């Protein structure tokens, strides 16, 4: 089973592919086993791939911190959610084999809370579904055990950060009183000229 890279991108971007979703309680996983919990997911993948359909089949274990397990049809080791990054690795015009990837998501799984592993090409998976189904179950069992172990550890409490209050000092600006200088008024002196007395000749 092969596909054009651009055709795959269009299908994933437009959600033009088959999605099958299943949920299972943790108690059912403990009682019936991981194989029984994943059986519908593996069967869906086999049926849709055999029909030449791009697919994503999901099983969610509904624990307090849910674990999402999925089989996805892809063309490179990236989840469908990151399909836009495919062109960093493949050309749009390339014809490539469709591959089957197992993804597991849980915050206790690792630092990123996510892992993706290649299972096989679609053709190999279709021809040996039982064999690959067993390897998928074994891989998931290992991851679930790790998740349970990490979840059982005392979790560090995230202390709220104390924000220091910055005290703003108010500056008091004193305004100096302006001293008004008194203007000195100079009075003009009035000079009275004496009239000249003319002497009369006798």
mmCIF file of the C-alpha atoms, coordinates in Angstrom:
data_MODEL
# 
_entry.id   MODEL 
# 
loop_
_atom_site.group_PDB 
_atom_site.id 
_atom_site.type_symbol 
_atom_site.label_atom_id 
_atom_site.label_alt_id 
_atom_site.label_comp_id 
_atom_site.label_asym_id 
_atom_site.label_entity_id 
_atom_site.label_seq_id 
_atom_site.pdbx_PDB_ins_code 
_atom_site.Cartn_x 
_atom_site.Cartn_y 
_atom_site.Cartn_z 
_atom_site.occupancy 
_atom_site.B_iso_or_equiv 
_atom_site.pdbx_formal_charge 
_atom_site.auth_seq_id 
_atom_site.auth_comp_id 
_atom_site.auth_asym_id 
_atom_site.auth_atom_id 
_atom_site.pdbx_PDB_model_num 
ATOM 1   C CA . UNK A 1 1   ? 0.000   0.000   0.000  1.00 0.00 ? 1   UNK A CA 1 
ATOM 2   C CA . UNK A 1 2   ? 1.548   3.261   -1.174 1.00 0.00 ? 2   UNK A CA 1 
ATOM 3   C CA . UNK A 1 3   ? 0.390   6.846   -1.230 1.00 0.00 ? 3   UNK A CA 1 
ATOM 4   C CA . UNK A 1 4   ? 1.370   10.207  -2.637 1.00 0.00 ? 4   UNK A CA 1 
ATOM 5   C CA . UNK A 1 5   ? 2.707   12.444  0.149  1.00 0.00 ? 5   UNK A CA 1 
ATOM 6   C CA . UNK A 1 6   ? 0.524   15.402  -0.843 1.00 0.00 ? 6   UNK A CA 1 
ATOM 7   C CA . UNK A 1 7   ? -2.558  13.178  -0.999 1.00 0.00 ? 7   UNK A CA 1 
ATOM 8   C CA . UNK A 1 8   ? -1.783  11.931  2.507  1.00 0.00 ? 8   UNK A CA 1 
ATOM 9   C CA . UNK A 1 9   ? -1.314  15.490  3.779  1.00 0.00 ? 9   UNK A CA 1 
ATOM 10  C CA . UNK A 1 10  ? -4.625  16.565  2.249  1.00 0.00 ? 10  UNK A CA 1 
ATOM 11  C CA . UNK A 1 11  ? -6.444  13.621  3.829  1.00 0.00 ? 11  UNK A CA 1 
ATOM 12  C CA . UNK A 1 12  ? -5.026  14.278  7.295  1.00 0.00 ? 12  UNK A CA 1 
ATOM 13  C CA . UNK A 1 13  ? -5.418  18.069  7.125  1.00 0.00 ? 13  UNK A CA 1 
ATOM 14  C CA . UNK A 1 14  ? -9.064  17.785  6.043  1.00 0.00 ? 14  UNK A CA 1 
ATOM 15  C CA . UNK A 1 15  ? -9.755  14.902  8.465  1.00 0.00 ? 15  UNK A CA 1 
ATOM 16  C CA . UNK A 1 16  ? -10.639 12.810  5.431  1.00 0.00 ? 16  UNK A CA 1 
ATOM 17  C CA . UNK A 1 17  ? -9.709  9.491   7.014  1.00 0.00 ? 17  UNK A CA 1 
ATOM 18  C CA . UNK A 1 18  ? -11.332 6.829   9.190  1.00 0.00 ? 18  UNK A CA 1 
ATOM 19  C CA . UNK A 1 19  ? -11.293 7.435   12.939 1.00 0.00 ? 19  UNK A CA 1 
ATOM 20  C CA . UNK A 1 20  ? -12.373 4.680   15.336 1.00 0.00 ? 20  UNK A CA 1 
ATOM 21  C CA . UNK A 1 21  ? -12.470 5.498   19.043 1.00 0.00 ? 21  UNK A CA 1 
ATOM 22  C CA . UNK A 1 22  ? -12.890 3.124   21.983 1.00 0.00 ? 22  UNK A CA 1 
ATOM 23  C CA . UNK A 1 23  ? -12.825 3.638   25.744 1.00 0.00 ? 23  UNK A CA 1 
ATOM 24  C CA . UNK A 1 24  ? -12.114 1.124   28.475 1.00 0.00 ? 24  UNK A CA 1 
ATOM 25  C CA . UNK A 1 25  ? -12.122 1.379   32.260 1.00 0.00 ? 25  UNK A CA 1 
ATOM 26  C CA . UNK A 1 26  ? -8.952  0.594   34.226 1.00 0.00 ? 26  UNK A CA 1 
ATOM 27  C CA . UNK A 1 27  ? -10.851 -2.137  36.091 1.00 0.00 ? 27  UNK A CA 1 
ATOM 28  C CA . UNK A 1 28  ? -11.697 -3.836  32.771 1.00 0.00 ? 28  UNK A CA 1 
ATOM 29  C CA . UNK A 1 29  ? -8.031  -3.727  31.739 1.00 0.00 ? 29  UNK A CA 1 
ATOM 30  C CA . UNK A 1 30  ? -7.026  -5.345  35.037 1.00 0.00 ? 30  UNK A CA 1 
ATOM 31  C CA . UNK A 1 31  ? -9.739  -7.997  34.811 1.00 0.00 ? 31  UNK A CA 1 
ATOM 32  C CA . UNK A 1 32  ? -9.660  -8.857  31.087 1.00 0.00 ? 32  UNK A CA 1 
ATOM 33  C CA . UNK A 1 33  ? -6.088  -7.899  30.241 1.00 0.00 ? 33  UNK A CA 1 
ATOM 34  C CA . UNK A 1 34  ? -4.396  -5.479  27.875 1.00 0.00 ? 34  UNK A CA 1 
ATOM 35  C CA . UNK A 1 35  ? -4.872  -7.756  24.843 1.00 0.00 ? 35  UNK A CA 1 
ATOM 36  C CA . UNK A 1 36  ? -8.659  -7.677  25.216 1.00 0.00 ? 36  UNK A CA 1 
ATOM 37  C CA . UNK A 1 37  ? -8.627  -3.896  25.674 1.00 0.00 ? 37  UNK A CA 1 
ATOM 38  C CA . UNK A 1 38  ? -6.596  -3.369  22.493 1.00 0.00 ? 38  UNK A CA 1 
ATOM 39  C CA . UNK A 1 39  ? -8.323  -5.999  20.346 1.00 0.00 ? 39  UNK A CA 1 
ATOM 40  C CA . UNK A 1 40  ? -10.889 -3.581  18.811 1.00 0.00 ? 40  UNK A CA 1 
ATOM 41  C CA . UNK A 1 41  ? -8.119  -1.121  17.923 1.00 0.00 ? 41  UNK A CA 1 
ATOM 42  C CA . UNK A 1 42  ? -6.031  -3.763  16.158 1.00 0.00 ? 42  UNK A CA 1 
ATOM 43  C CA . UNK A 1 43  ? -9.082  -5.150  14.325 1.00 0.00 ? 43  UNK A CA 1 
ATOM 44  C CA . UNK A 1 44  ? -10.109 -1.680  13.109 1.00 0.00 ? 44  UNK A CA 1 
ATOM 45  C CA . UNK A 1 45  ? -6.605  -1.022  11.808 1.00 0.00 ? 45  UNK A CA 1 
ATOM 46  C CA . UNK A 1 46  ? -6.481  -4.317  9.937  1.00 0.00 ? 46  UNK A CA 1 
ATOM 47  C CA . UNK A 1 47  ? -9.922  -3.834  8.341  1.00 0.00 ? 47  UNK A CA 1 
ATOM 48  C CA . UNK A 1 48  ? -9.352  -0.261  7.168  1.00 0.00 ? 48  UNK A CA 1 
ATOM 49  C CA . UNK A 1 49  ? -5.815  -0.782  5.923  1.00 0.00 ? 49  UNK A CA 1 
ATOM 50  C CA . UNK A 1 50  ? -6.906  -3.864  3.979  1.00 0.00 ? 50  UNK A CA 1 
ATOM 51  C CA . UNK A 1 51  ? -9.508  -1.655  2.294  1.00 0.00 ? 51  UNK A CA 1 
ATOM 52  C CA . UNK A 1 52  ? -6.805  0.881   1.402  1.00 0.00 ? 52  UNK A CA 1 
ATOM 53  C CA . UNK A 1 53  ? -8.061  3.521   3.804  1.00 0.00 ? 53  UNK A CA 1 
ATOM 54  C CA . UNK A 1 54  ? -5.983  5.940   5.873  1.00 0.00 ? 54  UNK A CA 1 
ATOM 55  C CA . UNK A 1 55  ? -7.013  5.385   9.476  1.00 0.00 ? 55  UNK A CA 1 
ATOM 56  C CA . UNK A 1 56  ? -6.526  6.174   13.142 1.00 0.00 ? 56  UNK A CA 1 
ATOM 57  C CA . UNK A 1 57  ? -7.833  3.739   15.752 1.00 0.00 ? 57  UNK A CA 1 
ATOM 58  C CA . UNK A 1 58  ? -7.781  4.791   19.405 1.00 0.00 ? 58  UNK A CA 1 
ATOM 59  C CA . UNK A 1 59  ? -8.282  3.177   22.805 1.00 0.00 ? 59  UNK A CA 1 
ATOM 60  C CA . UNK A 1 60  ? -8.469  5.454   25.841 1.00 0.00 ? 60  UNK A CA 1 
ATOM 61  C CA . UNK A 1 61  ? -8.041  3.966   29.314 1.00 0.00 ? 61  UNK A CA 1 
ATOM 62  C CA . UNK A 1 62  ? -10.204 6.224   31.457 1.00 0.00 ? 62  UNK A CA 1 
ATOM 63  C CA . UNK A 1 63  ? -8.093  6.357   34.605 1.00 0.00 ? 63  UNK A CA 1 
ATOM 64  C CA . UNK A 1 64  ? -7.691  9.523   36.682 1.00 0.00 ? 64  UNK A CA 1 
ATOM 65  C CA . UNK A 1 65  ? -4.886  10.435  34.290 1.00 0.00 ? 65  UNK A CA 1 
ATOM 66  C CA . UNK A 1 66  ? -6.132  8.906   31.007 1.00 0.00 ? 66  UNK A CA 1 
ATOM 67  C CA . UNK A 1 67  ? -3.826  6.913   28.748 1.00 0.00 ? 67  UNK A CA 1 
ATOM 68  C CA . UNK A 1 68  ? -4.457  7.261   25.023 1.00 0.00 ? 68  UNK A CA 1 
ATOM 69  C CA . UNK A 1 69  ? -3.211  4.418   22.808 1.00 0.00 ? 69  UNK A CA 1 
ATOM 70  C CA . UNK A 1 70  ? -3.540  4.630   19.030 1.00 0.00 ? 70  UNK A CA 1 
ATOM 71  C CA . UNK A 1 71  ? -2.587  2.956   15.781 1.00 0.00 ? 71  UNK A CA 1 
ATOM 72  C CA . UNK A 1 72  ? -2.113  5.482   12.988 1.00 0.00 ? 72  UNK A CA 1 
ATOM 73  C CA . UNK A 1 73  ? -1.451  5.135   9.277  1.00 0.00 ? 73  UNK A CA 1 
ATOM 74  C CA . UNK A 1 74  ? 1.432   7.415   8.380  1.00 0.00 ? 74  UNK A CA 1 
ATOM 75  C CA . UNK A 1 75  ? 4.305   7.972   5.991  1.00 0.00 ? 75  UNK A CA 1 
ATOM 76  C CA . UNK A 1 76  ? 7.028   9.070   8.393  1.00 0.00 ? 76  UNK A CA 1 
ATOM 77  C CA . UNK A 1 77  ? 7.710   8.743   12.126 1.00 0.00 ? 77  UNK A CA 1 
ATOM 78  C CA . UNK A 1 78  ? 5.392   11.594  13.115 1.00 0.00 ? 78  UNK A CA 1 
ATOM 79  C CA . UNK A 1 79  ? 1.901   11.548  14.640 1.00 0.00 ? 79  UNK A CA 1 
ATOM 80  C CA . UNK A 1 80  ? -0.984  12.749  12.506 1.00 0.00 ? 80  UNK A CA 1 
ATOM 81  C CA . UNK A 1 81  ? -1.192  15.850  14.696 1.00 0.00 ? 81  UNK A CA 1 
ATOM 82  C CA . UNK A 1 82  ? 2.216   16.906  13.348 1.00 0.00 ? 82  UNK A CA 1 
ATOM 83  C CA . UNK A 1 83  ? 1.511   16.033  9.711  1.00 0.00 ? 83  UNK A CA 1 
ATOM 84  C CA . UNK A 1 84  ? 2.522   19.522  8.542  1.00 0.00 ? 84  UNK A CA 1 
ATOM 85  C CA . UNK A 1 85  ? 6.133   18.707  9.436  1.00 0.00 ? 85  UNK A CA 1 
ATOM 86  C CA . UNK A 1 86  ? 6.236   15.770  6.998  1.00 0.00 ? 86  UNK A CA 1 
ATOM 87  C CA . UNK A 1 87  ? 7.517   17.989  4.182  1.00 0.00 ? 87  UNK A CA 1 
ATOM 88  C CA . UNK A 1 88  ? 10.681  18.528  6.233  1.00 0.00 ? 88  UNK A CA 1 
ATOM 89  C CA . UNK A 1 89  ? 11.498  14.889  5.455  1.00 0.00 ? 89  UNK A CA 1 
ATOM 90  C CA . UNK A 1 90  ? 9.653   14.020  2.243  1.00 0.00 ? 90  UNK A CA 1 
ATOM 91  C CA . UNK A 1 91  ? 8.813   15.785  -1.001 1.00 0.00 ? 91  UNK A CA 1 
ATOM 92  C CA . UNK A 1 92  ? 5.151   16.446  -1.788 1.00 0.00 ? 92  UNK A CA 1 
ATOM 93  C CA . UNK A 1 93  ? 5.334   14.485  -5.042 1.00 0.00 ? 93  UNK A CA 1 
ATOM 94  C CA . UNK A 1 94  ? 6.953   11.373  -3.566 1.00 0.00 ? 94  UNK A CA 1 
ATOM 95  C CA . UNK A 1 95  ? 5.128   8.045   -3.579 1.00 0.00 ? 95  UNK A CA 1 
ATOM 96  C CA . UNK A 1 96  ? 5.906   6.233   -0.333 1.00 0.00 ? 96  UNK A CA 1 
ATOM 97  C CA . UNK A 1 97  ? 4.733   3.122   1.559  1.00 0.00 ? 97  UNK A CA 1 
ATOM 98  C CA . UNK A 1 98  ? 2.000   3.616   4.146  1.00 0.00 ? 98  UNK A CA 1 
ATOM 99  C CA . UNK A 1 99  ? 3.273   2.603   7.576  1.00 0.00 ? 99  UNK A CA 1 
ATOM 100 C CA . UNK A 1 100 ? 1.584   1.744   10.864 1.00 0.00 ? 100 UNK A CA 1 
ATOM 101 C CA . UNK A 1 101 ? 2.629   3.618   14.001 1.00 0.00 ? 101 UNK A CA 1 
ATOM 102 C CA . UNK A 1 102 ? 1.805   2.968   17.652 1.00 0.00 ? 102 UNK A CA 1 
ATOM 103 C CA . UNK A 1 103 ? 1.368   6.085   19.790 1.00 0.00 ? 103 UNK A CA 1 
ATOM 104 C CA . UNK A 1 104 ? 0.927   6.241   23.559 1.00 0.00 ? 104 UNK A CA 1 
ATOM 105 C CA . UNK A 1 105 ? 0.149   9.421   25.496 1.00 0.00 ? 105 UNK A CA 1 
ATOM 106 C CA . UNK A 1 106 ? 0.187   9.899   29.269 1.00 0.00 ? 106 UNK A CA 1 
ATOM 107 C CA . UNK A 1 107 ? 1.929   12.566  31.352 1.00 0.00 ? 107 UNK A CA 1 
ATOM 108 C CA . UNK A 1 108 ? 3.693   9.880   33.431 1.00 0.00 ? 108 UNK A CA 1 
ATOM 109 C CA . UNK A 1 109 ? 5.147   8.137   30.376 1.00 0.00 ? 109 UNK A CA 1 
ATOM 110 C CA . UNK A 1 110 ? 8.153   10.406  29.883 1.00 0.00 ? 110 UNK A CA 1 
ATOM 111 C CA . UNK A 1 111 ? 9.157   14.054  29.882 1.00 0.00 ? 111 UNK A CA 1 
ATOM 112 C CA . UNK A 1 112 ? 7.039   14.831  26.808 1.00 0.00 ? 112 UNK A CA 1 
ATOM 113 C CA . UNK A 1 113 ? 4.146   12.592  27.856 1.00 0.00 ? 113 UNK A CA 1 
ATOM 114 C CA . UNK A 1 114 ? 4.150   11.006  24.398 1.00 0.00 ? 114 UNK A CA 1 
ATOM 115 C CA . UNK A 1 115 ? 5.852   8.230   22.436 1.00 0.00 ? 115 UNK A CA 1 
ATOM 116 C CA . UNK A 1 116 ? 5.560   7.007   18.850 1.00 0.00 ? 116 UNK A CA 1 
ATOM 117 C CA . UNK A 1 117 ? 6.992   3.752   17.454 1.00 0.00 ? 117 UNK A CA 1 
ATOM 118 C CA . UNK A 1 118 ? 6.824   2.229   13.992 1.00 0.00 ? 118 UNK A CA 1 
ATOM 119 C CA . UNK A 1 119 ? 5.074   -1.142  13.959 1.00 0.00 ? 119 UNK A CA 1 
ATOM 120 C CA . UNK A 1 120 ? 5.419   -2.156  10.289 1.00 0.00 ? 120 UNK A CA 1 
ATOM 121 C CA . UNK A 1 121 ? 4.425   -1.173  6.779  1.00 0.00 ? 121 UNK A CA 1 
ATOM 122 C CA . UNK A 1 122 ? 0.704   -1.403  6.111  1.00 0.00 ? 122 UNK A CA 1 
ATOM 123 C CA . UNK A 1 123 ? 1.230   -4.412  3.846  1.00 0.00 ? 123 UNK A CA 1 
ATOM 124 C CA . UNK A 1 124 ? 3.266   -6.256  6.487  1.00 0.00 ? 124 UNK A CA 1 
ATOM 125 C CA . UNK A 1 125 ? 0.676   -5.448  9.142  1.00 0.00 ? 125 UNK A CA 1 
ATOM 126 C CA . UNK A 1 126 ? -2.208  -6.730  7.014  1.00 0.00 ? 126 UNK A CA 1 
ATOM 127 C CA . UNK A 1 127 ? -0.387  -9.970  6.226  1.00 0.00 ? 127 UNK A CA 1 
ATOM 128 C CA . UNK A 1 128 ? 0.633   -10.643 9.836  1.00 0.00 ? 128 UNK A CA 1 
ATOM 129 C CA . UNK A 1 129 ? -1.971  -8.856  11.960 1.00 0.00 ? 129 UNK A CA 1 
ATOM 130 C CA . UNK A 1 130 ? -1.919  -11.434 14.764 1.00 0.00 ? 130 UNK A CA 1 
ATOM 131 C CA . UNK A 1 131 ? 1.852   -11.342 15.094 1.00 0.00 ? 131 UNK A CA 1 
ATOM 132 C CA . UNK A 1 132 ? 2.008   -7.553  15.126 1.00 0.00 ? 132 UNK A CA 1 
ATOM 133 C CA . UNK A 1 133 ? -0.995  -7.433  17.425 1.00 0.00 ? 133 UNK A CA 1 
ATOM 134 C CA . UNK A 1 134 ? 0.971   -9.429  20.007 1.00 0.00 ? 134 UNK A CA 1 
ATOM 135 C CA . UNK A 1 135 ? 3.989   -7.128  19.737 1.00 0.00 ? 135 UNK A CA 1 
ATOM 136 C CA . UNK A 1 136 ? 1.704   -4.113  20.166 1.00 0.00 ? 136 UNK A CA 1 
ATOM 137 C CA . UNK A 1 137 ? 0.185   -5.628  23.318 1.00 0.00 ? 137 UNK A CA 1 
ATOM 138 C CA . UNK A 1 138 ? 3.638   -6.379  24.762 1.00 0.00 ? 138 UNK A CA 1 
ATOM 139 C CA . UNK A 1 139 ? 4.818   -2.827  24.056 1.00 0.00 ? 139 UNK A CA 1 
ATOM 140 C CA . UNK A 1 140 ? 1.727   -1.270  25.625 1.00 0.00 ? 140 UNK A CA 1 
ATOM 141 C CA . UNK A 1 141 ? 1.949   -3.524  28.700 1.00 0.00 ? 141 UNK A CA 1 
ATOM 142 C CA . UNK A 1 142 ? 5.501   -2.338  29.264 1.00 0.00 ? 142 UNK A CA 1 
ATOM 143 C CA . UNK A 1 143 ? 4.485   1.305   28.944 1.00 0.00 ? 143 UNK A CA 1 
ATOM 144 C CA . UNK A 1 144 ? 1.444   0.917   31.212 1.00 0.00 ? 144 UNK A CA 1 
ATOM 145 C CA . UNK A 1 145 ? 3.643   -0.670  33.901 1.00 0.00 ? 145 UNK A CA 1 
ATOM 146 C CA . UNK A 1 146 ? 6.024   2.277   33.666 1.00 0.00 ? 146 UNK A CA 1 
ATOM 147 C CA . UNK A 1 147 ? 3.147   4.760   33.832 1.00 0.00 ? 147 UNK A CA 1 
ATOM 148 C CA . UNK A 1 148 ? 1.721   3.038   36.938 1.00 0.00 ? 148 UNK A CA 1 
ATOM 149 C CA . UNK A 1 149 ? 5.146   3.055   38.594 1.00 0.00 ? 149 UNK A CA 1 
ATOM 150 C CA . UNK A 1 150 ? 5.678   6.759   37.929 1.00 0.00 ? 150 UNK A CA 1 
ATOM 151 C CA . UNK A 1 151 ? 2.131   7.676   38.962 1.00 0.00 ? 151 UNK A CA 1 
ATOM 152 C CA . UNK A 1 152 ? 2.611   5.877   42.310 1.00 0.00 ? 152 UNK A CA 1 
ATOM 153 C CA . UNK A 1 153 ? 5.594   8.028   43.215 1.00 0.00 ? 153 UNK A CA 1 
ATOM 154 C CA . UNK A 1 154 ? 5.013   11.005  45.518 1.00 0.00 ? 154 UNK A CA 1 
ATOM 155 C CA . UNK A 1 155 ? 4.406   13.962  43.323 1.00 0.00 ? 155 UNK A CA 1 
ATOM 156 C CA . UNK A 1 156 ? 6.227   17.171  44.051 1.00 0.00 ? 156 UNK A CA 1 
ATOM 157 C CA . UNK A 1 157 ? 3.885   19.938  45.001 1.00 0.00 ? 157 UNK A CA 1 
ATOM 158 C CA . UNK A 1 158 ? 4.254   22.954  42.853 1.00 0.00 ? 158 UNK A CA 1 
ATOM 159 C CA . UNK A 1 159 ? 4.612   25.831  45.256 1.00 0.00 ? 159 UNK A CA 1 
ATOM 160 C CA . UNK A 1 160 ? 3.044   29.027  44.090 1.00 0.00 ? 160 UNK A CA 1 
ATOM 161 C CA . UNK A 1 161 ? 5.620   31.645  43.380 1.00 0.00 ? 161 UNK A CA 1 
ATOM 162 C CA . UNK A 1 162 ? 5.653   34.433  45.897 1.00 0.00 ? 162 UNK A CA 1 
ATOM 163 C CA . UNK A 1 163 ? 5.607   37.739  44.186 1.00 0.00 ? 163 UNK A CA 1 
ATOM 164 C CA . UNK A 1 164 ? 7.492   40.337  46.141 1.00 0.00 ? 164 UNK A CA 1 
ATOM 165 C CA . UNK A 1 165 ? 5.582   43.517  46.512 1.00 0.00 ? 165 UNK A CA 1 
ATOM 166 C CA . UNK A 1 166 ? 7.535   46.486  45.369 1.00 0.00 ? 166 UNK A CA 1 
ATOM 167 C CA . UNK A 1 167 ? 7.062   49.401  47.706 1.00 0.00 ? 167 UNK A CA 1 
ATOM 168 C CA . UNK A 1 168 ? 6.993   52.599  45.785 1.00 0.00 ? 168 UNK A CA 1 
ATOM 169 C CA . UNK A 1 169 ? 8.268   55.484  47.807 1.00 0.00 ? 169 UNK A CA 1 
ATOM 170 C CA . UNK A 1 170 ? 6.390   58.629  47.225 1.00 0.00 ? 170 UNK A CA 1 
ATOM 171 C CA . UNK A 1 171 ? 8.582   61.567  46.566 1.00 0.00 ? 171 UNK A CA 1 
ATOM 172 C CA . UNK A 1 172 ? 7.380   64.747  48.200 1.00 0.00 ? 172 UNK A CA 1 
ATOM 173 C CA . UNK A 1 173 ? 8.320   67.707  46.139 1.00 0.00 ? 173 UNK A CA 1 
ATOM 174 C CA . UNK A 1 174 ? 8.299   70.893  48.070 1.00 0.00 ? 174 UNK A CA 1 
ATOM 175 C CA . UNK A 1 175 ? 7.553   73.970  46.078 1.00 0.00 ? 175 UNK A CA 1 
ATOM 176 C CA . UNK A 1 176 ? 9.607   76.915  47.192 1.00 0.00 ? 176 UNK A CA 1 
ATOM 177 C CA . UNK A 1 177 ? 7.576   80.029  47.659 1.00 0.00 ? 177 UNK A CA 1 
ATOM 178 C CA . UNK A 1 178 ? 8.515   82.657  45.225 1.00 0.00 ? 178 UNK A CA 1 
ATOM 179 C CA . UNK A 1 179 ? 9.644   85.847  46.873 1.00 0.00 ? 179 UNK A CA 1 
ATOM 180 C CA . UNK A 1 180 ? 8.141   88.777  45.158 1.00 0.00 ? 180 UNK A CA 1 
ATOM 181 C CA . UNK A 1 181 ? 10.606  91.605  45.091 1.00 0.00 ? 181 UNK A CA 1 
ATOM 182 C CA . UNK A 1 182 ? 8.994   94.914  45.812 1.00 0.00 ? 182 UNK A CA 1 
ATOM 183 C CA . UNK A 1 183 ? 9.530   97.325  43.063 1.00 0.00 ? 183 UNK A CA 1 
ATOM 184 C CA . UNK A 1 184 ? 10.975  100.641 44.217 1.00 0.00 ? 184 UNK A CA 1 
ATOM 185 C CA . UNK A 1 185 ? 9.168   103.506 42.645 1.00 0.00 ? 185 UNK A CA 1 
ATOM 186 C CA . UNK A 1 186 ? 11.415  106.458 41.991 1.00 0.00 ? 186 UNK A CA 1 
ATOM 187 C CA . UNK A 1 187 ? 9.511   109.641 42.188 1.00 0.00 ? 187 UNK A CA 1 
ATOM 188 C CA . UNK A 1 188 ? 10.491  112.210 39.645 1.00 0.00 ? 188 UNK A CA 1 
ATOM 189 C CA . UNK A 1 189 ? 11.548  115.471 41.171 1.00 0.00 ? 189 UNK A CA 1 
ATOM 190 C CA . UNK A 1 190 ? 9.830   118.472 39.762 1.00 0.00 ? 190 UNK A CA 1 
ATOM 191 C CA . UNK A 1 191 ? 12.351  121.295 39.264 1.00 0.00 ? 191 UNK A CA 1 
ATOM 192 C CA . UNK A 1 192 ? 10.838  124.727 39.308 1.00 0.00 ? 192 UNK A CA 1 
ATOM 193 C CA . UNK A 1 193 ? 12.900  127.160 37.359 1.00 0.00 ? 193 UNK A CA 1 
ATOM 194 C CA . UNK A 1 194 ? 12.960  130.661 38.769 1.00 0.00 ? 194 UNK A CA 1 
ATOM 195 C CA . UNK A 1 195 ? 11.902  133.217 36.313 1.00 0.00 ? 195 UNK A CA 1 
ATOM 196 C CA . UNK A 1 196 ? 14.746  135.537 35.383 1.00 0.00 ? 196 UNK A CA 1 
ATOM 197 C CA . UNK A 1 197 ? 14.083  139.103 36.608 1.00 0.00 ? 197 UNK A CA 1 
ATOM 198 C CA . UNK A 1 198 ? 14.820  141.617 33.976 1.00 0.00 ? 198 UNK A CA 1 
ATOM 199 C CA . UNK A 1 199 ? 16.386  144.812 35.245 1.00 0.00 ? 199 UNK A CA 1 
ATOM 200 C CA . UNK A 1 200 ? 14.719  147.957 33.963 1.00 0.00 ? 200 UNK A CA 1 
ATOM 201 C CA . UNK A 1 201 ? 17.134  150.700 32.949 1.00 0.00 ? 201 UNK A CA 1 
ATOM 202 C CA . UNK A 1 202 ? 16.299  154.022 34.540 1.00 0.00 ? 202 UNK A CA 1 
# 
